[in-house]
């Protein structure tokens, strides 16, 4: 069943017009026809079966049926602080972290971050990453939409966080996720850049309550580290397994 995110609240047993992106995907990419059925969701954990009622060159109107509560969220509330990586690696990390259940993503700049973006390009990147989040939710069945927050530097992110378990993955750490005990479902996960966080940044994170964590004897790439850590946390404390 084709799943489409609708940007505004859906009212059951009603009609609505698909927004431009949904129209393009449903009509121009998937080439769906009048009478075809799709599933809509609006980020409230409800899904709605809908029928394509009318299609023109510029819009598609659907008839919405009854809503059904469908919560597929993990019991863990994971906030990923990911130093921005080059090329499509950041896109990949965001997509897969959403599939694995991350709730919030903050792109970060660090001393060894190899990406430099002016304000305009950064704003466009944030919008692009949010679209990747939505697409991942449509694919994996999540009915709440994680948020990509404005980018900031590592030190600011560490100091601005609310209470919860704070983990910093780096190869010089001595503790393991396997020995970890949690007393809060709120987890803040810091992942450094391809060159790693500097000693100063690691020290600053520790002062803000971050615990150094090690995934194993091998040094992982930044995108591998993020997804492996999220998987380990979800397997041990969440809903994987």
FIDO-63825 format. One record per residue (C-alpha): residue in three letters; residue number from 1; x, z negated, y. Coordinates in Angstrom, 1 decimal. Example, Ala and Ser with C-alpha at 12.3 -4.5 7.8 and 13.67 -1.06 7.14 Angstrom:
BEGIN
(tilo ala; 1; (12.3; -7.8; -4.5)),
(tilo ser; 2; (13.7; -7.1; -1.1)),
//
This chain:
BEGIN
(tilo unk; 1; (0.0; 0.0; 0.0)),
(tilo unk; 2; (1.4; 1.0; 3.4)),
(tilo unk; 3; (1.9; -2.1; 5.6)),
(tilo unk; 4; (1.8; -1.8; 9.4)),
(tilo unk; 5; (2.5; -4.5; 12.0)),
(tilo unk; 6; (0.0; -4.5; 14.9)),
(tilo unk; 7; (1.3; -6.0; 18.1)),
(tilo unk; 8; (-1.8; -7.7; 19.2)),
(tilo unk; 9; (-4.2; -10.1; 17.4)),
(tilo unk; 10; (-6.4; -8.4; 14.9)),
(tilo unk; 11; (-10.2; -9.2; 14.7)),
(tilo unk; 12; (-11.7; -8.8; 11.2)),
(tilo unk; 13; (-14.6; -6.3; 10.7)),
(tilo unk; 14; (-13.7; -4.4; 13.8)),
(tilo unk; 15; (-12.1; -1.1; 15.0)),
(tilo unk; 16; (-8.8; -0.7; 16.6)),
(tilo unk; 17; (-6.4; 2.0; 17.8)),
(tilo unk; 18; (-2.9; 2.0; 16.3)),
(tilo unk; 19; (-0.1; 1.7; 18.8)),
(tilo unk; 20; (2.3; 4.7; 19.4)),
(tilo unk; 21; (4.9; 3.6; 16.9)),
(tilo unk; 22; (2.4; 2.8; 14.2)),
(tilo unk; 23; (0.6; 6.1; 14.9)),
(tilo unk; 24; (3.9; 8.1; 14.6)),
(tilo unk; 25; (4.8; 6.3; 11.3)),
(tilo unk; 26; (1.4; 6.6; 9.7)),
(tilo unk; 27; (0.4; 10.1; 10.8)),
(tilo unk; 28; (3.6; 12.0; 11.5)),
(tilo unk; 29; (6.0; 10.4; 9.0)),
(tilo unk; 30; (3.7; 9.4; 6.1)),
(tilo unk; 31; (1.1; 12.1; 6.9)),
(tilo unk; 32; (-1.8; 9.8; 6.0)),
(tilo unk; 33; (-5.3; 11.3; 6.4)),
(tilo unk; 34; (-8.7; 10.1; 7.4)),
(tilo unk; 35; (-10.1; 7.9; 4.6)),
(tilo unk; 36; (-6.7; 6.6; 3.6)),
(tilo unk; 37; (-6.2; 2.8; 3.3)),
(tilo unk; 38; (-3.5; 0.7; 4.7)),
(tilo unk; 39; (-2.7; -3.0; 5.3)),
(tilo unk; 40; (-2.4; -4.4; 8.8)),
(tilo unk; 41; (-0.8; -7.7; 9.8)),
(tilo unk; 42; (-0.3; -9.3; 13.2)),
(tilo unk; 43; (2.2; -12.1; 12.7)),
(tilo unk; 44; (-0.4; -14.8; 12.1)),
(tilo unk; 45; (0.1; -14.8; 8.3)),
(tilo unk; 46; (-3.2; -12.9; 7.8)),
(tilo unk; 47; (-3.4; -9.4; 6.4)),
(tilo unk; 48; (-6.3; -6.9; 6.9)),
(tilo unk; 49; (-7.2; -4.0; 4.7)),
(tilo unk; 50; (-8.0; -1.1; 7.0)),
(tilo unk; 51; (-9.3; 2.5; 6.6)),
(tilo unk; 52; (-8.1; 5.4; 8.8)),
(tilo unk; 53; (-11.4; 6.4; 10.4)),
(tilo unk; 54; (-10.4; 9.0; 13.0)),
(tilo unk; 55; (-7.2; 10.9; 13.7)),
(tilo unk; 56; (-6.5; 13.1; 16.7)),
(tilo unk; 57; (-3.2; 14.6; 18.0)),
(tilo unk; 58; (-2.5; 11.4; 20.1)),
(tilo unk; 59; (-4.2; 8.5; 18.4)),
(tilo unk; 60; (-5.6; 7.0; 15.2)),
(tilo unk; 61; (-8.5; 4.6; 14.9)),
(tilo unk; 62; (-8.9; 2.4; 11.9)),
(tilo unk; 63; (-11.8; 0.3; 10.6)),
(tilo unk; 64; (-10.6; -3.2; 9.9)),
(tilo unk; 65; (-12.0; -5.3; 7.0)),
(tilo unk; 66; (-11.9; -9.0; 6.4)),
(tilo unk; 67; (-8.7; -11.0; 6.9)),
(tilo unk; 68; (-6.9; -12.7; 4.1)),
(tilo unk; 69; (-4.4; -15.6; 4.5)),
(tilo unk; 70; (-1.1; -14.6; 2.9)),
(tilo unk; 71; (1.8; -16.9; 3.6)),
(tilo unk; 72; (5.1; -15.7; 2.2)),
(tilo unk; 73; (7.4; -17.9; 4.4)),
(tilo unk; 74; (10.2; -20.0; 3.0)),
(tilo unk; 75; (10.0; -23.8; 3.4)),
(tilo unk; 76; (13.4; -23.5; 5.2)),
(tilo unk; 77; (13.4; -22.6; 8.9)),
(tilo unk; 78; (16.7; -20.8; 9.1)),
(tilo unk; 79; (18.2; -19.9; 12.5)),
(tilo unk; 80; (21.0; -17.4; 12.1)),
(tilo unk; 81; (23.7; -17.3; 14.8)),
(tilo unk; 82; (25.5; -14.1; 14.0)),
(tilo unk; 83; (28.5; -12.8; 16.0)),
(tilo unk; 84; (27.8; -9.2; 16.8)),
(tilo unk; 85; (29.5; -6.8; 14.4)),
(tilo unk; 86; (30.5; -3.2; 14.8)),
(tilo unk; 87; (28.5; 0.0; 14.0)),
(tilo unk; 88; (25.5; -0.4; 11.7)),
(tilo unk; 89; (26.8; -3.7; 10.1)),
(tilo unk; 90; (24.7; -5.8; 12.6)),
(tilo unk; 91; (21.6; -3.7; 11.8)),
(tilo unk; 92; (22.2; -4.2; 8.1)),
(tilo unk; 93; (22.7; -8.0; 8.5)),
(tilo unk; 94; (19.5; -8.4; 10.5)),
(tilo unk; 95; (17.5; -6.3; 8.1)),
(tilo unk; 96; (18.6; -8.1; 5.0)),
(tilo unk; 97; (18.5; -11.6; 6.5)),
(tilo unk; 98; (14.8; -11.0; 7.4)),
(tilo unk; 99; (14.2; -10.0; 3.8)),
(tilo unk; 100; (15.8; -13.2; 2.6)),
(tilo unk; 101; (13.6; -15.3; 4.9)),
(tilo unk; 102; (15.5; -16.0; 8.1)),
(tilo unk; 103; (13.1; -17.1; 10.9)),
(tilo unk; 104; (15.2; -16.7; 14.1)),
(tilo unk; 105; (18.3; -14.6; 14.9)),
(tilo unk; 106; (20.6; -15.0; 17.9)),
(tilo unk; 107; (23.3; -12.4; 18.4)),
(tilo unk; 108; (26.5; -14.0; 19.6)),
(tilo unk; 109; (29.7; -13.1; 21.4)),
(tilo unk; 110; (32.9; -14.8; 20.5)),
(tilo unk; 111; (36.6; -14.6; 21.4)),
(tilo unk; 112; (37.3; -12.1; 18.6)),
(tilo unk; 113; (34.1; -10.2; 18.8)),
(tilo unk; 114; (35.0; -6.5; 18.8)),
(tilo unk; 115; (31.8; -5.4; 20.5)),
(tilo unk; 116; (31.4; -5.1; 24.3)),
(tilo unk; 117; (28.0; -4.2; 25.8)),
(tilo unk; 118; (26.8; -4.1; 29.4)),
(tilo unk; 119; (23.5; -5.6; 30.2)),
(tilo unk; 120; (21.5; -2.4; 29.9)),
(tilo unk; 121; (23.0; -1.5; 26.5)),
(tilo unk; 122; (22.6; -5.1; 25.3)),
(tilo unk; 123; (18.9; -5.1; 26.3)),
(tilo unk; 124; (18.3; -1.9; 24.3)),
(tilo unk; 125; (20.2; -3.3; 21.3)),
(tilo unk; 126; (17.9; -6.4; 21.3)),
(tilo unk; 127; (14.9; -4.2; 21.3)),
(tilo unk; 128; (16.3; -2.1; 18.5)),
(tilo unk; 129; (17.1; -5.2; 16.4)),
(tilo unk; 130; (13.6; -6.5; 16.9)),
(tilo unk; 131; (12.2; -3.2; 15.6)),
(tilo unk; 132; (14.5; -3.5; 12.6)),
(tilo unk; 133; (13.0; -7.0; 12.0)),
(tilo unk; 134; (9.4; -5.6; 12.1)),
(tilo unk; 135; (10.3; -2.8; 9.8)),
(tilo unk; 136; (11.9; -5.3; 7.3)),
(tilo unk; 137; (8.7; -7.4; 7.4)),
(tilo unk; 138; (6.6; -4.3; 6.7)),
(tilo unk; 139; (8.8; -3.5; 3.7)),
(tilo unk; 140; (9.3; -7.0; 2.2)),
(tilo unk; 141; (5.8; -8.4; 2.6)),
(tilo unk; 142; (6.4; -11.1; 5.3)),
(tilo unk; 143; (3.4; -11.6; 7.6)),
(tilo unk; 144; (5.2; -13.5; 10.3)),
(tilo unk; 145; (7.7; -11.8; 12.5)),
(tilo unk; 146; (11.1; -13.4; 13.1)),
(tilo unk; 147; (12.4; -13.4; 16.6)),
(tilo unk; 148; (15.7; -11.8; 17.9)),
(tilo unk; 149; (16.7; -14.0; 20.8)),
(tilo unk; 150; (18.8; -13.0; 23.8)),
(tilo unk; 151; (22.5; -12.8; 23.1)),
(tilo unk; 152; (24.8; -15.5; 24.2)),
(tilo unk; 153; (28.3; -16.8; 23.5)),
(tilo unk; 154; (29.0; -19.1; 20.6)),
(tilo unk; 155; (29.8; -22.2; 22.6)),
(tilo unk; 156; (26.5; -22.0; 24.5)),
(tilo unk; 157; (24.5; -21.4; 21.3)),
(tilo unk; 158; (26.0; -24.4; 19.6)),
(tilo unk; 159; (25.3; -26.7; 22.5)),
(tilo unk; 160; (21.7; -25.4; 23.1)),
(tilo unk; 161; (20.4; -26.0; 19.5)),
(tilo unk; 162; (17.7; -28.5; 18.6)),
(tilo unk; 163; (18.1; -31.0; 15.8)),
(tilo unk; 164; (18.7; -29.9; 12.2)),
(tilo unk; 165; (21.4; -29.1; 9.7)),
(tilo unk; 166; (24.2; -27.2; 11.4)),
(tilo unk; 167; (26.5; -25.1; 9.2)),
(tilo unk; 168; (29.6; -23.1; 10.1)),
(tilo unk; 169; (30.9; -20.8; 7.4)),
(tilo unk; 170; (34.7; -20.3; 7.7)),
(tilo unk; 171; (37.5; -20.0; 5.1)),
(tilo unk; 172; (39.3; -23.1; 6.2)),
(tilo unk; 173; (36.3; -25.4; 5.4)),
(tilo unk; 174; (36.5; -27.8; 2.5)),
(tilo unk; 175; (32.9; -28.5; 1.7)),
(tilo unk; 176; (30.6; -26.3; -0.5)),
(tilo unk; 177; (26.9; -25.4; -0.3)),
(tilo unk; 178; (26.7; -26.5; -3.9)),
(tilo unk; 179; (27.4; -30.2; -2.9)),
(tilo unk; 180; (25.2; -30.0; 0.2)),
(tilo unk; 181; (22.2; -32.4; 0.7)),
(tilo unk; 182; (19.7; -31.6; 3.3)),
(tilo unk; 183; (17.4; -34.0; 5.2)),
(tilo unk; 184; (15.8; -31.4; 7.5)),
(tilo unk; 185; (14.2; -28.0; 6.8)),
(tilo unk; 186; (15.7; -26.7; 10.1)),
(tilo unk; 187; (19.0; -25.0; 9.4)),
(tilo unk; 188; (21.3; -23.5; 12.0)),
(tilo unk; 189; (23.8; -21.1; 10.4)),
(tilo unk; 190; (26.8; -19.9; 12.3)),
(tilo unk; 191; (28.6; -16.7; 11.1)),
(tilo unk; 192; (31.7; -15.6; 12.9)),
(tilo unk; 193; (33.0; -12.0; 13.6)),
(tilo unk; 194; (35.1; -9.8; 11.4)),
(tilo unk; 195; (38.3; -11.5; 12.7)),
(tilo unk; 196; (36.8; -15.0; 12.3)),
(tilo unk; 197; (36.1; -17.7; 14.8)),
(tilo unk; 198; (39.1; -19.0; 16.7)),
(tilo unk; 199; (40.4; -22.6; 16.1)),
(tilo unk; 200; (39.0; -23.6; 19.5)),
(tilo unk; 201; (35.5; -22.2; 18.6)),
(tilo unk; 202; (35.5; -24.0; 15.3)),
(tilo unk; 203; (36.5; -27.2; 17.0)),
(tilo unk; 204; (33.8; -26.8; 19.7)),
(tilo unk; 205; (31.2; -26.2; 16.9)),
(tilo unk; 206; (32.3; -29.4; 15.1)),
(tilo unk; 207; (31.8; -31.3; 18.4)),
(tilo unk; 208; (28.2; -30.0; 18.5)),
(tilo unk; 209; (27.6; -31.3; 14.9)),
(tilo unk; 210; (28.4; -28.2; 12.9)),
(tilo unk; 211; (29.7; -28.8; 9.4)),
(tilo unk; 212; (32.3; -26.4; 8.0)),
(tilo unk; 213; (31.1; -24.8; 4.8)),
(tilo unk; 214; (32.9; -22.7; 2.2)),
(tilo unk; 215; (31.2; -20.2; -0.1)),
(tilo unk; 216; (34.1; -19.8; -2.5)),
(tilo unk; 217; (37.7; -18.9; -3.0)),
(tilo unk; 218; (37.4; -15.4; -1.5)),
(tilo unk; 219; (37.2; -14.4; 2.2)),
(tilo unk; 220; (34.0; -12.5; 2.8)),
(tilo unk; 221; (33.2; -9.9; 5.4)),
(tilo unk; 222; (30.9; -11.1; 8.2)),
(tilo unk; 223; (27.8; -9.3; 6.9)),
(tilo unk; 224; (28.6; -10.4; 3.3)),
(tilo unk; 225; (29.0; -14.0; 4.4)),
(tilo unk; 226; (25.7; -14.2; 6.2)),
(tilo unk; 227; (23.7; -12.8; 3.3)),
(tilo unk; 228; (25.5; -14.8; 0.7)),
(tilo unk; 229; (25.0; -18.0; 2.6)),
(tilo unk; 230; (21.3; -17.4; 3.2)),
(tilo unk; 231; (20.8; -16.5; -0.5)),
(tilo unk; 232; (22.6; -19.7; -1.6)),
(tilo unk; 233; (20.5; -21.9; 0.8)),
(tilo unk; 234; (17.2; -20.3; -0.3)),
(tilo unk; 235; (18.2; -20.6; -4.0)),
(tilo unk; 236; (19.2; -24.3; -3.7)),
(tilo unk; 237; (16.6; -25.5; -1.2)),
(tilo unk; 238; (14.1; -22.7; -0.5)),
(tilo unk; 239; (12.0; -20.3; -2.5)),
(tilo unk; 240; (14.5; -18.0; -4.3)),
(tilo unk; 241; (15.0; -18.4; -8.0)),
//
